[in-house]
Amino acid sequence: MTKKILFLFLFVLFLLVGCHRPTQFSNEALQEKFLGFNQQELTFKTILSKHKGNKILIDVWASWCSDCIVTLSDLKKLQEENPAVHFVFLSLDKSIERWKKSVERLQITGDHYYMMEGKKGAFGDFLNLWWIPRYVVVNESGEITLFKATKITDKNILEALKK
């Protein structure tokens, strides 16, 4: 009987943690530094402020991630169908040089940044980042309307962009 209760408790705890969907970024995540394509260091808060008043789709990706690369055509189609949405790409590439070359080679349009702290930084911790690609949608008021999607074809992304 004790094992059943413990299992039930752990299952409920797992569900509660899995359902965590914040609507605002943590202060720690907002203060994390990213590297811009022009070598400028910016906080995530500054990156968001550049897009203030606009809907934003954040794409956490890397050039070594096969799922990220295979779905680029779907992402580009989404960009074409949603020209008012600002696309922000956060790279987990292993080197700055490889990140920049991949953006240019793959012709990915949008606002690009390198995650200097990687997935172990405050931003990655906030997202509970264990898989990429990872998509987050932020509305015009700066609220997170979609916290977690791992496929660009996820219907929840389109729904969040249409709200």
C-alpha positions in Angstrom: 0.0 0.0 0.0 2.8 2.4 0.8 4.4 1.9 -2.6 1.1 2.7 -4.3 0.8 6.0 -2.3 4.4 6.9 -3.0 3.9 6.2 -6.7 0.7 8.2 -6.8 2.4 11.1 -5.0 5.3 11.1 -7.5 3.0 10.9 -10.4 0.9 13.9 -9.2 4.2 15.8 -8.6 5.4 15.0 -12.1 2.1 16.2 -13.6 2.3 19.5 -11.6 5.9 20.2 -12.6 5.1 19.2 -16.2 2.2 21.7 -16.2 4.3 24.6 -15.2 3.6 27.3 -17.8 4.9 30.7 -16.7 3.5 33.8 -18.4 6.6 36.0 -17.6 10.3 35.3 -17.8 12.2 35.1 -14.5 14.5 38.0 -13.6 17.5 35.6 -13.8 16.5 34.6 -17.4 16.0 38.3 -18.3 19.5 39.2 -17.1 21.3 36.4 -18.9 23.7 37.7 -21.6 23.5 36.6 -25.2 25.9 37.4 -28.0 24.4 39.3 -31.0 25.5 38.6 -34.6 27.6 41.8 -34.4 29.5 40.5 -31.4 27.5 42.8 -29.0 26.6 41.3 -25.6 22.9 41.9 -24.7 20.7 40.7 -21.9 17.6 38.7 -22.8 15.6 41.6 -21.5 17.2 43.9 -24.1 16.5 41.4 -26.8 12.8 41.3 -25.8 12.6 45.1 -25.6 13.8 45.3 -29.2 10.6 43.6 -30.2 8.3 45.3 -27.7 4.7 45.6 -29.0 5.2 42.7 -31.4 4.4 39.0 -31.3 7.6 37.0 -31.0 8.4 33.4 -31.8 11.5 32.3 -30.0 13.3 29.4 -31.6 16.1 27.7 -29.5 18.1 25.7 -32.0 21.6 24.6 -33.1 23.2 23.7 -36.4 24.1 20.2 -35.1 20.5 19.5 -34.2 19.0 17.3 -37.0 15.4 18.0 -35.9 16.2 21.8 -36.1 17.6 21.5 -39.7 15.0 19.1 -41.1 12.1 21.4 -40.1 13.6 24.6 -41.5 11.3 24.5 -44.5 8.3 24.4 -42.2 9.7 27.3 -40.2 10.3 29.4 -43.3 6.7 28.7 -44.4 5.5 29.8 -41.0 7.5 33.0 -41.4 6.0 33.7 -44.8 2.5 33.1 -43.5 3.0 35.3 -40.5 5.0 38.4 -41.7 4.0 40.5 -38.6 5.6 38.0 -36.2 9.2 38.7 -35.1 11.3 35.5 -35.2 14.1 35.4 -32.6 16.7 32.6 -32.9 18.8 31.5 -29.9 21.6 29.2 -30.8 23.2 26.4 -28.7 25.9 25.8 -31.3 29.3 24.7 -30.0 31.1 27.7 -31.4 30.3 31.2 -32.4 31.9 30.7 -35.8 29.8 27.6 -36.6 26.7 29.4 -35.5 27.3 32.4 -37.8 28.2 30.2 -40.8 25.1 28.1 -40.3 22.8 31.1 -40.2 24.2 32.4 -43.4 24.5 29.0 -45.1 20.9 28.0 -44.2 19.6 31.5 -45.0 17.6 31.8 -41.7 16.0 35.2 -41.5 15.2 36.8 -38.2 17.0 38.1 -35.1 19.9 35.9 -34.1 21.7 35.4 -30.8 24.2 33.0 -29.3 23.5 31.5 -25.9 26.8 32.1 -24.2 25.8 30.2 -21.1 24.3 27.3 -23.1 21.4 25.3 -21.8 22.9 25.4 -18.3 22.5 29.1 -17.9 19.6 30.9 -16.2 17.6 31.1 -19.4 18.0 27.4 -20.2 17.2 26.6 -16.6 14.0 28.8 -16.8 12.9 26.9 -19.9 13.9 23.5 -18.3 15.7 23.1 -21.6 16.4 19.5 -22.3 15.4 19.2 -25.9 15.8 21.3 -29.0 14.3 22.7 -31.1 12.2 24.5 -28.5 9.7 27.2 -29.4 8.2 29.9 -27.1 5.6 32.5 -28.2 5.5 35.9 -26.6 2.6 38.2 -27.2 2.6 42.0 -27.9 2.4 42.7 -24.1 5.5 40.6 -23.4 3.6 37.7 -21.9 4.5 34.1 -22.7 1.5 32.6 -24.4 3.1 29.3 -25.4 5.8 28.1 -23.1 6.8 24.8 -24.7 6.6 23.3 -28.1 9.2 21.1 -29.7 7.9 20.8 -33.2 7.4 23.8 -35.5 4.3 22.1 -36.8 2.7 22.0 -33.4 -0.9 23.4 -33.8 -0.4 25.3 -30.5 2.2 27.5 -32.1 -0.2 28.6 -34.8 -3.0 29.1 -32.3 -0.7 31.3 -30.1 0.4 33.3 -33.1 -3.2 34.0 -34.2 -4.4 35.2 -30.7 
